[in-house]
């Protein structure tokens, strides 16, 4: 899953949220002194990895990857992440009982308050994310298309992501159906992991 899902699944704990946000930027053992992470941030990295592992092995995610593979090939998983964040953003109130217009500014503020805790590459991404308001834009196909094109510009090999919005439009209801089944399973899977990680702090 992408940024919005990871943020929501972190709950209200600041350290967990920061660690989850930087999870892709932390290589190896998060407790290593070279990372300089607090215990809460270390737990957030573990939560991020648990979410990614569950996501990568879920049948509904695999089904969407199969839909996207003819266009995106090895980058189909990246497109799934972005598409699923679209469905979460577009249905945020119904899925979370929270308002996206409240959640996103609070999340951005937490990131800004802890910006010096971020690795430099995550700091740059956070700056773009907040200035361009990626997460609010995820509600709309235009925002998703911009995100896909942005990722496409950073891939080493041709990715098909620059035109992947066409697959979202063509298979919208089918992909949304897979997302709804997956999201329920992901929330149920993540909640006890988050509780366990917090209890160890």
N, C-alpha and C positions, 0 to 999 in steps of 0.2 A: 504494500500500500504506500501511498505517497504522503506528503507533508500533513495534510488536514487530518487524515485518519490517524496517523501516528500522534499528532497533537491531542486529538480528542481522547484516544485510548490511554493517554498518560494520566488522565484524571486531574486532580487539583494540586498535585505535588510539584513544586517548582523544579527541584533537582531532577526528578523523574522526567519532567517535560524537556528540560535542557539536554539531558543525556539521550533521550529518545530523538530529539531533533538532530543531534550531531552523530547519531549512530553510524551512519554511512561513512563518516570521516575518521572514525576511530578503528584502527587496525590492531588485531591481536588482543591481548588481555587488557580489559578496561581498567583493571586495578594497577597496571604498571605505572610507576612514578613518572615515566616520561610523558604520560597524558595529563597528569595533574588534575584528575577528576575527583570531585567530592564523592562520598559514598552514595548520595542520591543520584548523582550523574552517572556513576558506574552502574547503578541499578537501572537507570534509564536506557543505557546502551544495551544491557541484557534484555530489557523489555523490547527494544527495537528489534533485536535479533530474533527473539521469540516470535514476534509478529511476522517478520519476514519469512522465517522458517515455516510457520503455519500457512502463510499465504502461498508460498511457492509450491506447497504439497497439496493444496486444496483442489478438489475435482472441478469446481466451478471456475476457478481461476485458470486451470488447464484448458477447460472448454473454450474460454475466451481467447487464450493464447492461440489455440488451434484456428479460431476464426481469423485472427489477425496475422497468422504466420505467413500466408502467401504474400502479403505486402511487407511486413516488418521483419520477418525471419527472426534472427537472434535478438532483435529489439522488441519483440512482441510483448515481453513482460513489462518493459518500460511503458508501452502504450496502455497495457492493462492498469498499471498503477494510476496513470493520469485519468483514464476513463472512470475508474472506480472512485477517485476523488471527486470527479464531476457529479456522479450520482449521489455521493454523500453530501456535497455542498448543495445540490439542487433540492435535496429532500432532508436537509439537516434538522429542521424542527421536528418533523415526523419521526426521524430515526433516533434522535438524541434527547428530545424534549427541551432543547436549548435553541436559542436564536443565533443564527450565523452572524448577524450584525452585532451581536454582543460578544460572541465567542472569539471571533477573529481579531478585533482590536485588543482584547485582553491577552490573547496569545502573542500578538505582535509586541505589546508592551512588555510582557515577560521576557521575550527575546531581547528587546532593546535594553532592559534593565540588567541583563546578564551578558551583554555582547562581548565583554572582555573575557568571558569564560569560553568563548567559542574558538575552535581552530580557525586559522586565517581563511581557509577556503570556505568554511561554513559561515564565517562572518561576511564574506563577499556575497554568498548566496542569500543570506538573511537581508542584506541591504537591498538587493534587487527585489526580493520577495515582498518586502514591506513597501518600498517606494512604488512598485508596480501593482501592489495589492493582488498578488496571485490568487490568494485563497478565496476572496470574494469573487474574483473573475472566473473561478472554477465552476460557478453556477451556470455559466453561459457557454454555448458552443464556440463563440468567438474567443473566449478566454482559454478554452481547452486547445483550440487551434494554435493560438500564440504560444502556449506552453509546449505543444508538440514540435512546433517549428524551432523553438529555442533549444530544445533537447537535440533535435536533428542537427543543428549547427555545431554541436559539441561532440558528435559521435565520430569515431575513427573511420568507420566504414559506412557506406550508404545504408540508411536505416528504414526508409519508407515512412518515417514519422512525419515528414513534412506534408504528406497527403493522407495520413491515417484518419483524419477527421471524416473522410469519406466512408470508412468502415463503421465508424461510430454512428453516422447518420443512417447508413444502410441497415445496420443490425441493431439499432438502438434498443428496441423492446427486448430482443433476445439477450443482449449484453446486460441490460438492466435486470432481467429476471435472474441471471446468474449472480449478479451483484447482491441482490436481496437475500438469496440463500446464503451466500458467502458471508455477508455482513453479520447476520444473526449468529452464525457459527463463530466468527472471529471475536465478537463481543463476549460470547459465552466462554470462549477459550482464554481470552486475555484477562478477564476480571480476576480469577483466582491467582494467576501469575502476578498481576500487579499487587494484589493484597499480600502475597507471600514475599515479594521483593520489599514492600514497605515495612513489613513486620520485622525484616532482618536489619533495618537501618537503626 
